[in-house]
Amino acid sequence: MSTPEADPSSQTSGPKISLGAGSRTSGLSSGLLSAVLLQPADLLKTRVQQHRSTSLARVVRTILGEPSPLRQLWRGTLPSALRTGVGSALYFTALNNLRQRVARREMREVGQVGDLPDATPVVLVGQLLEGKPPNDSELVLEPVKPLTSTSSSSSSSHLPRISHAANLLTGAVARASVGFVMMPVTVIKVRYESNLYAYRSLWGACTDIIRHDGLRGFFAGFGTTAVRDAPYAGLYVLFYEGSKKQLSRWAGAPPSSSSSSRDPSPSREPSITSSSSPPPSSTTSTSLRSSLSASINFTSGVVAAVLATSLTNPFDAIKTRLQLFPARYTNMLQAGRRMMREEGVRALFDGLVLRVARKALSSAITWTIYEEIVRRGVLSREGEL
């Protein structure tokens, strides 16, 4: 086996960009952007969910009849931006760390570097060839190109490829963990959006919640939120990666999915392609342009959000009631039974259209920006930008 030689140009192309820093930056920027742009949809959803008898048309008429209707539509933007911006930064950082750990574990299970193209975490090539596991500080935006992998520009994704089950689990764990940390801001956001509370500042909201509900008030509805968010995030990542893979195949590009497509059978013989060997035929395929990559990622984000949101909307409706009426709805099961008994099953799907529209655009924007920042970091390492 011949050792791949380092490309001198890549060593002088600038400092290495940490994938963790890229995750935080992309998560924060995309989260803030989507929160500000889509706040009216979030506010309308909360107003519709707070009472079964409240229709979207009635809510819109009420807001338009108030002084400064545009300002009313963007009520609660500050807590929403804090929740979505900081929450997205924490989520993508946690998700990246979890996926890197899973990818490294799968790498060690494979046992040889040559079987990595379908599950290539971004690691230093030298350590891979020496069989030494990388440290977290050494994870950089540098794909393992000398191994039988395709050019990084030939796919819409530059994320480590892991199994479908790992995609589901890492998304759920990351979302539930971040949801707990951001829960106080979530409660304040929902109350700001409702017309049941006349909060004028974050400090006023905090003091009111402590005075009436104590510290527990900041975590009202967390159980329901976790039951909603963990499956949503897991299903979203699963649908998102599957959609990217299918759309990339239709576009005539190598699969962009981060889910593993390799045969898990132990009988498969791993191999390492020598640097002197001719490149595989897949490297000669037409490269995805930046616009096509972004289109695939955006469309996949919309598809994944619509599917995952539709499946988890009942928990979102229950969560809103728990956070707005903590004295009336004490827990998830009691709230769900009471809503169905008094208002029917349809109450669990209040705000579905608004939530689907908001989640589809928000998730598509967030993941497209995230993948684009990662892609540019990778291509800058390869001298393609």
Secondary structure, DSSP 4 states (H G I P E B T S, - for coil): -PPPPPPHHHHSS-PPPBHHHHHHHHHHHHHHHHHHHHHHHHHHHHHHHH-TT--HHHHHHHHHTSSSHHHHHTTTHHHHHIIIIIHHHHHHHHHHHHHHHHHHHHHHHH-SGGG-GGG--S--HHHHHHTPPPPGGG-BS---TTSSPPPGGGSS--SPPB-HHHHHHHHHHHHHHHHHHTHHHHHHHHHHHSSS----SHHHHHHHHHHHH-GGGGGTTHHHHHHHHHHHHHHHHHHHHHHHHHHHHHTTS----SB--S---TTS------TTSPPPGGGGSPPPPHHHHHHHHHHHHHHHHHHHHHHHHHHHHHHHHHHH-TTT--SHHHHHHHHHHHH-GGGGGTTHHHHHHHHHHHHHHHHHHHHHHHHHHHHHHHT--
